[in-house]
Amino acid sequence: MNTTTSEFEQIVENTHIEEEYDVVDNNPQIPSEYDPEWSEYLLDQLSDSELINGAPTVDGLRRITEKCFGEIIGSKSTIIESPTSQNNQRCTICHTLTISKYRSAQSISVDGCVDVLYHKTPYPFKDHLVATADTRAEGKALRRALKIRVVTAEELQNEDEQEALSSDELLNDQQALAINQLCKRLDVSVTSFVKGEYNKVKKINELRNLEARLLVAKLSEFQRAPKDIPKSYMGYDENWKADFYGSSK
């Protein structure tokens, strides 16, 4: 009797695993990793606690990797350079991931290397340079493996942020994705929100880097206080890119 019960439990367990993989492998609604919609699909899988100002955390990327992409069967960091007074307190780490992909059952190996400088790292992370570099290197390896056009929240931690805010560069892909994801979560119209804050903008691509950062910060405030969202901003439209994304010329 015990043998029969054990065999039945094993069959149920195996069936559950197969069904879970079927969802990942064969669901036609899940885009391929080579599709333009792949990044947006993955960001949709993140919880609010796994997004900081629209940027995914390393913990979040690690979780959705195993949920949507493949099993992490190897994760190892190698210290290339330890921080010393001779190298200006620089720490260099290479993180290597080995992932068994669900769709192909093939294993891939991906590296992510980062340099972290003491004087460019904010407190309290500057007091833990090796741990900080380790986390950032893992995040870089994860996003490389997932083929997503984003930078992790941990990689964005930099004391030179104010210098970046003064840049005259235009909005980048990461910022466009962040604005879209935050608007979707808040049921806010991307077009109404952007034009409401910057009424001269005809296309989202006209936003400056600083303006985009301020919009992401505004949406983050709305997450903490949804009642403050103007009614004119409400109503997310999945097709907003058709008229509001791309060159205005």
C-alpha positions as CSV (number, residue, x, y, z in Angstrom):
1,M,0.0,0.0,0.0
2,N,2.8,2.4,0.9
3,T,4.5,1.6,-2.4
4,T,1.4,2.3,-4.4
5,T,0.9,5.6,-2.6
6,S,4.5,6.6,-3.2
7,E,4.2,5.8,-6.9
8,F,1.0,7.8,-7.1
9,E,2.6,10.8,-5.4
10,Q,5.6,10.6,-7.8
11,I,3.3,10.5,-10.8
12,V,1.4,13.5,-9.6
13,E,4.6,15.4,-8.9
14,N,6.0,14.6,-12.3
15,T,2.8,15.6,-14.0
16,H,2.8,18.9,-12.1
17,I,6.4,19.6,-13.3
18,E,5.5,18.8,-16.9
19,E,2.5,21.0,-16.8
20,E,4.6,23.9,-15.4
21,Y,7.1,23.5,-18.2
22,D,4.3,23.3,-20.8
23,V,3.1,26.8,-19.7
24,V,6.6,28.2,-20.2
25,D,7.3,26.3,-23.4
26,N,4.1,26.1,-25.4
27,N,1.9,29.0,-24.3
28,P,1.5,31.1,-27.6
29,Q,0.9,34.2,-25.6
30,I,4.5,34.1,-24.2
31,P,6.8,35.9,-26.7
32,S,10.1,34.4,-27.8
33,E,13.3,35.8,-26.2
34,Y,14.1,37.2,-29.7
35,D,10.7,39.1,-30.0
36,P,10.6,42.9,-29.3
37,E,7.9,42.2,-26.7
38,W,10.1,39.9,-24.6
39,S,11.5,42.6,-22.3
40,E,8.1,44.0,-21.5
41,Y,6.7,40.5,-20.9
42,L,9.5,39.8,-18.4
43,L,9.0,43.1,-16.6
44,D,5.3,42.3,-16.2
45,Q,6.3,39.3,-14.2
46,L,8.0,41.4,-11.5
47,S,6.2,42.4,-8.3
48,D,6.2,46.0,-7.2
49,S,8.8,45.2,-4.6
50,E,11.1,44.0,-7.3
51,L,11.1,47.3,-9.2
52,I,12.8,50.4,-7.9
53,N,12.0,53.5,-10.0
54,G,11.1,51.2,-12.8
55,A,14.4,49.3,-12.7
56,P,14.3,45.6,-11.8
57,T,16.2,44.3,-8.8
58,V,18.7,41.5,-9.0
59,D,16.5,39.3,-6.8
60,G,13.6,40.0,-9.1
61,L,15.6,39.1,-12.2
62,R,16.8,35.9,-10.6
63,R,13.3,34.9,-9.8
64,I,11.8,35.5,-13.2
65,T,14.7,33.8,-14.8
66,E,13.8,30.5,-13.2
67,K,10.1,31.2,-13.8
68,C,10.2,32.1,-17.4
69,F,13.5,31.2,-18.9
70,G,15.4,28.4,-17.4
71,E,16.8,26.7,-14.3
72,I,19.9,28.3,-12.8
73,I,22.2,25.4,-12.3
74,G,25.4,27.4,-11.7
75,S,26.1,30.8,-10.2
76,K,29.6,31.7,-9.3
77,S,31.6,35.0,-8.8
78,T,35.3,35.4,-9.3
79,I,37.1,38.4,-7.8
80,I,39.4,39.8,-10.6
81,E,40.7,42.7,-8.5
82,S,40.3,43.5,-4.9
83,P,40.0,47.1,-3.7
84,T,43.3,48.5,-2.4
85,S,44.9,51.9,-1.9
86,Q,47.1,51.2,-5.0
87,N,44.2,50.7,-7.4
88,N,42.1,53.6,-6.1
89,Q,39.8,51.3,-4.2
90,R,38.5,49.6,-7.3
91,C,36.8,46.2,-7.1
92,T,36.3,44.0,-10.2
93,I,34.2,40.9,-10.2
94,C,33.1,38.5,-12.9
95,H,29.9,36.5,-12.3
96,T,29.2,33.4,-14.4
97,L,25.7,31.9,-14.7
98,T,24.9,28.5,-16.1
99,I,21.3,28.1,-17.1
100,S,19.3,25.1,-18.5
101,K,16.8,26.7,-20.8
102,Y,13.2,25.4,-20.6
103,R,12.5,25.8,-24.3
104,S,15.5,24.1,-25.8
105,A,16.7,22.0,-22.8
106,Q,20.2,23.3,-23.7
107,S,22.6,24.8,-21.1
108,I,24.1,28.2,-21.7
109,S,26.9,30.0,-19.8
110,V,26.9,33.8,-19.5
111,D,29.4,36.2,-17.8
112,G,28.8,39.6,-16.3
113,C,31.8,41.7,-15.3
114,V,31.7,45.0,-13.4
115,D,34.1,47.5,-11.9
116,V,33.0,49.4,-8.7
117,L,34.9,52.4,-7.4
118,Y,34.8,53.5,-3.8
119,H,34.4,57.2,-4.5
120,K,31.6,56.7,-7.0
121,T,29.6,54.3,-4.8
122,P,27.0,55.8,-2.4
123,Y,26.9,55.0,1.3
124,P,26.4,52.4,2.8
125,F,27.4,50.4,-0.3
126,K,30.8,51.9,-0.5
127,D,31.7,50.2,2.7
128,H,30.9,46.8,1.1
129,L,32.5,47.1,-2.3
130,V,33.0,43.3,-2.9
131,A,29.4,42.5,-2.0
132,T,28.2,45.5,-4.1
133,A,30.3,44.4,-7.1
134,D,29.1,40.8,-6.7
135,T,25.4,41.8,-6.8
136,R,25.9,44.1,-9.8
137,A,27.9,41.5,-11.7
138,E,25.2,38.9,-11.2
139,G,22.6,41.4,-12.4
140,K,24.5,42.1,-15.5
141,A,24.9,38.3,-16.2
142,L,21.1,37.8,-15.6
143,R,20.1,40.6,-18.0
144,R,22.5,39.3,-20.6
145,A,21.1,35.8,-20.3
146,L,17.6,37.1,-20.6
147,K,18.5,39.5,-23.5
148,I,16.6,42.4,-22.0
149,R,17.3,46.1,-22.6
150,V,17.4,47.2,-19.0
151,V,19.9,47.9,-16.2
152,T,19.3,46.7,-12.7
153,A,18.4,49.0,-9.8
154,E,21.7,48.0,-8.1
155,E,23.7,49.0,-11.2
156,L,22.1,52.4,-11.2
157,Q,23.4,53.2,-7.7
158,N,26.0,55.9,-8.4
159,E,27.1,59.1,-6.6
160,D,27.5,60.7,-10.0
161,E,23.8,60.6,-10.6
162,Q,23.4,64.4,-10.4
163,E,26.0,64.8,-13.2
164,A,23.9,62.4,-15.3
165,L,20.8,64.4,-14.6
166,S,22.4,67.5,-16.2
167,S,22.9,65.6,-19.5
168,D,21.1,66.8,-22.6
169,E,20.7,63.2,-23.8
170,L,17.3,62.0,-24.9
171,L,15.2,59.4,-23.2
172,N,16.7,55.9,-23.5
173,D,15.1,52.4,-23.9
174,Q,15.3,51.7,-20.2
175,Q,13.4,54.8,-19.3
176,A,10.7,54.2,-21.9
177,L,10.2,50.7,-20.6
178,A,10.1,51.9,-17.0
179,I,7.5,54.6,-17.8
180,N,5.4,52.1,-19.7
181,Q,5.5,49.4,-16.9
182,L,4.7,51.9,-14.1
183,C,1.8,53.4,-16.1
184,K,0.5,49.9,-16.8
185,R,0.6,48.9,-13.1
186,L,-1.1,52.2,-12.1
187,D,-3.7,52.1,-15.0
188,V,-2.3,55.4,-16.2
189,S,-2.4,56.5,-19.8
190,V,1.2,57.0,-21.0
191,T,0.2,59.6,-23.5
192,S,-2.0,61.6,-21.1
193,F,0.6,61.4,-18.3
194,V,3.6,62.5,-20.4
195,K,1.7,65.3,-22.2
196,G,0.2,66.4,-18.9
197,E,3.6,66.9,-17.4
198,Y,5.3,68.2,-20.6
199,N,2.7,69.6,-22.9
200,K,5.1,70.5,-25.7
201,V,6.0,66.8,-26.2
202,K,4.5,65.3,-29.3
203,K,6.3,61.9,-29.1
204,I,7.7,60.3,-26.0
205,N,11.1,60.1,-27.8
206,E,11.4,63.9,-27.5
207,L,11.8,63.7,-23.8
208,R,15.2,64.5,-22.4
209,N,17.0,62.1,-20.1
210,L,16.3,64.4,-17.1
211,E,12.6,64.8,-17.9
212,A,12.3,61.0,-18.2
213,R,13.9,60.5,-14.9
214,L,11.6,63.0,-13.3
215,L,8.6,61.2,-14.8
216,V,9.7,57.9,-13.4
217,A,10.1,59.5,-10.0
218,K,6.6,61.0,-10.3
219,L,5.1,57.6,-11.2
220,S,6.9,56.1,-8.2
221,E,5.3,58.7,-6.0
222,F,1.9,57.7,-7.5
223,Q,2.6,54.1,-6.5
224,R,2.9,55.2,-2.9
225,A,-0.1,57.5,-3.1
226,P,-2.5,56.4,-5.9
227,K,-5.2,58.9,-4.7
228,D,-2.9,61.7,-6.0
229,I,-3.2,60.5,-9.6
230,P,-5.2,63.1,-11.6
231,K,-8.3,61.6,-13.1
232,S,-7.3,62.9,-16.5
233,Y,-4.3,60.6,-16.4
234,M,-6.2,57.4,-15.8
235,G,-6.8,54.6,-18.3
236,Y,-3.8,52.6,-19.6
237,D,-3.9,52.0,-23.4
238,E,-1.8,49.1,-24.6
239,N,-1.6,50.6,-28.1
240,W,-0.2,54.0,-27.1
241,K,3.0,53.4,-29.1
242,A,1.1,53.5,-32.4
243,D,0.7,57.3,-32.1
244,F,3.1,58.4,-29.4
245,Y,6.3,56.4,-30.0
246,G,8.9,57.1,-32.7
247,S,10.1,60.1,-34.6
248,S,7.8,63.1,-34.6
249,K,9.2,64.2,-38.0
